[in-house]
Structure formats: structure tokens, C-alpha cells
Amino acid sequence: MKVHILDDWFDTLRGLPCFDLLADHKVTVWTDHEPDPAALATRLADAEAVVLFRERTKVTRDLLARLPKLRLISQRGVWPHVDVEACTEAGVLLCSNKGADGANYAAAELTFALILAAMRQLPEQMASAKAGQWQVGVGRTLRGRRLGLYGYGRIGRVVADYARAFGMEVVWWASDAGRDRARAAGETVAPSRAAFFADSDIVSLHLRLTPETRGIVTAEDLAAMGPRSVLVNTSRAGLIAPGALLAGLDAGRPGMAAVDVFDSEPLTDPADPLLAHPKLIATPHIGFVTEDEFDKQFADIFAQVNAYAEGAPIHMVNPSVYGR
């Protein structure tokens, strides 16, 4: 098959063991991002299969209409960036291993790195030292502080383990089913949503972005947080109601935020009000950006390509397409 891989910005995949899975295919790797649908369609004119790099490129009805040879889109995780209805109408099968085994340890590690960065003022202290000004302020110790984890899933549970190793208290909030699972596992669940946000020194979000969770963290939730609290988001920006984080930081609740995700990505405007906010620590969506995590995730994605080529597709999102 003619397979095109999009948005491999640092040309990483060709050097990983998983790339051998595509040995029987004609593979084209694109190492930049093309936002224009017409220009992207020109690139993909001969593509029979497209491999998506997480959510870096949106698959729209307009794009699909320009790709008559396309038969398969292979990716991993959820698909808010893919118009599944348009895929089905165009006869394009979407395969995505949403329920892949194992936690994303890379994302959990970055979450805790951001917690440490915020509490110990690492960006400010590093900049001050580089400028020859030595110390710039006084940080706070994690031990004895409360970490609130929103979303009782695999990544959140790994972050909880890290927090306990630092001597932190861990409390949870989640859906009704998630809170039930947490209680069954012997975890501490906050007595109420309001108490969860109000009483946590740090709140970290670990939810999948779905229609049900979009905007689930409201302006009222953030307003309940303390003036010295920290909000951490390495999941998806859309979990927070539009504009609520910027407004909250302007109001001083939360007192600080450390995020890896933004509403519009890649975000390259240094004057963006949220990115430039003095109370925001930012990383450019690198939670999953490690060689180890790439190899694990793309082994799944490339296996889906091979399964389709062999006539036995797996992890089909719109199975009615197959066999037309």
C-alpha cells in the first residue's frame, strides 16, 4: 500500500524499531505541518492509507473529498479531529486503538515535572541563574500538600503513585463510575466537586476529550480554587470551558497554571494572551513526545495498516465501510 505519515516533525519514526512494520509498503513521511486542505490533498494524491500523528492534522469533509484513492486512516486514541461521518460517506475506514493497554508513562512524567516546575519556580529560577541574578524567589515543598486528580484513569493513577512517593496526599474527582472505581480501590474521593477544587493545592486533569467532557471544568470550578493553587493540564485544552483559564489566571484563581495543551496547536504567537501570561508555565504538547512512547504507539498504528492490507482490519471505528 501507499502509506503517508503526517506531521512527524523531527523525522523520528524512521529511526524507531516499529518502522520495520511498514517494510512491505511504499511509505512517505512528511516532516512538516500543512494546514491548507488543498495543498495537503496535493501531497496525499496517491495515498491509500494515511497515518495520523495524534491530533496534529484535522481530517475534514473537504479534505476527504479531494482524496478519492484514500481507503484507510490509521491512528491511536480518540478522534475528535476526524470527521467520522464524512469518512464513512467517502468509504474511508478509520482504525484507532482507543483502548490500548498500559499507561502513557511519558505523559505522567511530564505532569509531575510541571507540578515540580510550578511549585519550585523552576522556569523563573533557571532564567534568573542564566542572567547572573542568582535566586529569584522562594518555592514550596510538595510533601504534605494535597494533589487533586480529576479523572480516575491509567495516567492519573501513575501520577498518584509519583505524588505518594513525594509524600503528598491524593484525592480524586471523576464521573460517577470513576468515583465508584476509586472508592473500590481504597482511594480517597473528595466529598463534593466544590470541595475537590477548593481544598486541593494542585489540581491535575486526566480525562479524555469527548463531547461529554468538553468544557467540563468551568469558570466556577476555577474560581473555587485557592489563590496559591496550581492547575495542571497535560490532557486536552478543550476540557476547560473556553476562556475560563485565562480569566481565572487574571482573577488570581488558580494562582498559577502549568499546561502542555492549547485550544489551537501549534501555538506559535508569543503574544497570545494565555501563552504570555506571567502566571502560566507552558510546554508545547510534549506529553507523549518521547522515543519510547512513539515506538509503543506507532507499533499499534502500523499494525492496523498491516491488518487492513491483509484483509483483516482491527480497531475499526466505522466498520460499515469495510467490505463495500
N, C-alpha and C positions, 0 to 999 in steps of 0.2 A: 504493500500500500504506500501511497504518497502521503507522508505524515509531516505536518508542520507544527513546530513547537513555538509558541508565542512568549515574548516577554522574559526570556532568560537573560536578564540584563548584564550579568557578569560571565556569560558563557560557561556556566558551572556544570551543567548536566553532562556534557560530553566527557568530562573527566571523572564521572562517578561510575561505580560498578553497575548501577541499574541501567545505564545507557546500552549495555550489551543486549538487553532485552529487545531492542529495536534493530538488531543486526540484519533481519530479513526484510526490512522496509527501506524505502528511499526517504531519508529524513532531511528536513530543512529546519534549521534553528534560527530564529530571529532574536537578536540581542538588544533590540531597542523596542520602544512602545510606539505604535502607530494609532493615534486616536481617531483619524478620519476614516469612516467606513468605506468610502470609495477607494482610497489608497490601500487600505487593508485588504479589501477584496481583490485588488490587483495582485497583491503579494500572494494571496491564497487561491489564485485562479485554478491551479491544478490540484488543490488539496482534496484528498479523500477522507482524511482524518485530521482533526485539529486537537492539539494538546494545549490545555489552558494552564497557565501558571497562576493558580489560585484565582483571585478576582481582579487581576490586573487589566483584563480586557472584557468589555461587555459584549455579549452576543445578542444582537438585536434583530428584529424582524427585517430591518433594512439591510443589514449585513448578510443575513441568510439568503435573502432574495438575490444577492449578487454571487452566490456560491452554488451553482447547480450541480457541481461534482461532489460536494461535501456529503458524506454519509455518516460520519461519526465525530462526536465531540467527547473527549476523554479528560476527566479531571478528578479531583478528590475533594470531599467535604460538601458543604451546602452550596446552593446555586442561585443566590439572589441576583446575580449578574447575568443569568442566562434566561432568555425568553423561551420557556419550555413549550408553551403552546405554539409559538412560531416554529420551533424545531419540529414538533410533531406534524404540523401542516406542511413543512418543507421536506418531510421524510428523513430528517436527521436524528439519529439516535444519540441521546445523551447518556453516558455512563459515568457514574460517580460513586466511589466507595465512601459513603457518608458515615457508615458505622465501623470504620477501620479500628482494629484492635490497638490498644496501647495509648498512653497519654502522649501529648506533644510536650516532651520534656524541655525542648528549646523554648517554647512559649512560657512555660512555668518558670524557667530560669530567668528569662528576661523580666517577667513580672516581679520576681524578687529583687532583681538588680535595680529596677525602677523604684521599688519600695526603699531600698537602701540609698539610692541616689537622692530621693526626696528627703528622707529623714536625716541624712548626714550632709546634706547640701553639697553633694559631690560635684555637680557642674560648676557651681559658684566657687567652691574651694579650689578646684583644678584651674579654673580661669585665673583666679587670684594668684595662685602659685606661679603660673606661667608668666604672669605680668610682673612678677617680682614683688608682689604686695603681701605675700605670706598668707596668714589666716584671714578669713573674711567674716566669720560668724561662728555660732555655736549650734551644733546639731543635737539630735535627740536619739537616745538608745531605744532599740526595739524591745528588749527584754521587759516583760510585764505589760506591754501595750496590747491593745485589742485589734485584731485583724478581722474585719467583716468580709466574708466571701459570698458573693451573690452568684448562685448557680452551683448546684451540687453535681458536678461532673468530674471527668478524669483530671483535667488540668487543675481545677480548683483543689482537688484532693492532694495533688502533688505539692501545690503551693502551701497547703495546710501543713504538710509534713515539714517543709522548709521552715515555716513560721514556728512550729513547735521546737525545732532544733535551735532556734534563736530565743526560746523562752517566751514566746508570745501566746496570748490567749486567742483562740479561734472561735468565731461564731458564724453562723450561716443564715442566709435567706435564699429562698428559691420558690419554685412553683409549689403547689400543694403536694404533688407527688414527690418532688425533690426534697421538701422538708420532711416528709414521711421517711424517705430513704435515709436521710441524715440522722434522724432520731433513731431509726432501727439500727444504725451503725454505731450508736452511742455518742453521736456528735451533739454539740450544743447549738440549738436553734434559737434565734432571738425571739423574745415574747411577742413582738409585733414588727411590722415593716418600719414603722416610725422609730421604734427603739433601735432597730438594726442600724439605720443611718445616723441617728443621734448619738449613739453610745460607742460607735467604732472610731478608733483613732485613724484607721486606714480602711477604706472600702475598695475592694478589687472585684472587677466584673468578669465573670466567666460563664457567659451564656452564648449560645448560637444565635445569630441574627436570623429571625424568621418573621413572617408577618405578625405573629403574636408577640414577639419580643421587641419589635421595632419601637423605639421611644419608651421602653418600659421604665427607664429611670427618668423621673420627671423633675421639673424645676422645684417642686415641693420637696422631693426627696433630697435634693442637693441643699436646699435651704435649711433642712433639718440637721445637716452636718455641722460639726463644730468649727470655729474659726481657725483652729490649728490642725484640722483634719486634712487627710490626703485622699484623693480619689485616683485610683489606678485603673486604666483600661487598656488591656492588650488583646481584647476580643474584637469588637467592631464598634465604630463610632456611632452607628445607627441605633445602638441600644439606648443612647441618651437622646432625649427629646431635642429637636432642632433648636439651636441657640442657647440651650439651657446651661451648658458647661461654661461658655464664655460669660453669660450673665451671672452665673454663680461665682465665678472667679472675680468678676468685677465687684460683686457684693461681699466677697470675703468668705463665702461658704460654698464649697470647701475652701480651706485656706490655701490649698495647693493641689495641682493635678499632675500626674505623670502618665502620659499616653503614648501608645505606639500606633494608633489608628486615627484616621481623619475622615470626614464626610466625603471629601474629594481627594483622590490619590492618583498619581503622585502630587503632593502639595509642594510647589516649588517657589511660592511667593513669600519671601522673608517678611513682608509687611502684613501678611494675613493676621487679622486681629487675634485669633486664638493662638496660632503658632508663635507670634511675637509677644504673647502675654508674659509679663515678668514672673507670674506665679505658675507657669507651665514648664514642665520638663517634657521634651519630645524626642522620640526616636522614629525613624521613617519606615514603619511597618516591617520590622526585622524579627518579630517574634518567632517566625518559622524559618528564618534565613540562616541556617547552618548546613554545612555539607551533610551531616548525619541525618538531619530531618529531611532534606531534599531527597537523599537516596532512599529513605524509607517511603516517602510519599510518592515519588515518581516510579518506584518499583510497582506500586499498586496501579498507577495510571498507565504505565506501559503494558502491564499485564492485561488491562482492559482492552488495549489496542490489539494485542495478540489474540485474546479470546474472540474478539469480533472477527479478525481475519481468519480464524479457524472455524467460524460458523457456530460458535457457542458463546455469545456475549454474556457478560456478567455485570452486575450492579446497574441494571437498566432503570433509568428514571421514567422513561416513556416507552415501555415495552411494546405498545401497539404499533410502533413504527417498524419494528423488526419483522421481516418476512413479507412486507408489502410487495 
